[in-house]
């Protein structure tokens, strides 16, 4: 309940009851609402700056999880690259040496793929972590290409091994004729001693 206000009227020398006009009420109400609004906006700004909403907390947690999975994926891609390099090293310096095949040129193994617009769909989405996603996608695509080249190399070596097996199977491993005294597979050239002349 609002307090009743009085004012002293010098004309009547009495205290008269103060009656507020509608204009005064309106101005007081507008002032109160303006002050309340400014105070509310200030509190909201301070709260928003120092405290996170539940949705923001959830998004931040999700971002931390995504970064963690990205780091784990980067580690796995690095391990796969190391394994692929080991396979390529064995392929060029061991298997191809054994089967007398030429090593695959480095330019073929490291050849590029696609073009600048290969990941255009990812870029068009305007993702916040676009560079991170494109980087991992690029590494995975490179690894897939190297794996395909290595697969083709193993197919080629497998075919070479089959041909070598047929070659070695066609070489005789026993004496062509049965002779117990024969202990040489190649003929021996006998040279007679040079004639001696006496003068």
Phi, psi and omega in degrees: 000128183287148180284144179275128182254147178233155174223155182270124179261112182292339181288316182263353183054041179224160171273120180256149178288131182278121178249117181282142177279166178296326180295318177296319178298318181296314180297317178298319180294317179295319178297316179297316180295321180296314179297319179296319180297314180298318178295319180294317179297318178298316178297318180297318179296315179296316180296318180293325182286320186262341183232147179261146176285163178304323179293318178295320177299319179295318180294320178295320177297318179296320178296319178297319179295318180296320178294322177297313178296326178296317179296319177296320178295321177298319179296317180295318178297320177298318178295320178295322177296321178296316178296319179295320178297322178295317178297318179295321179296315178295320182299313185283321189257357180234293185297316182286334174289318180298316183267013176052048177247151179289138177293154178287130181299147179299325180298329179284317181294323183262014183298145180284182181209156174060209181213192183291339182262016184298322181252034182296323181298321179292319182291326181291337180286344178064043181286151180292325181257043184299314182298319180297314182293316180296322180298312180294317180299320179296317180294320179294318179296319178297318179296320178296320179294316179297323178295320179296316179296320179294323177298315178298322179296317179294324175298317179296317179294324178296318178294320178297319180296321178296318178295321178295322180297318177295323180295312181291331179290336182274352179275127181293141180245005179232170179292139181294332177231158181271114178208117184292331182274349182279117179236012178233141177269340180251153180285151180251134180267121179263129179251127178282151181293151181293141180296146182248125181248137177253134185265000000 
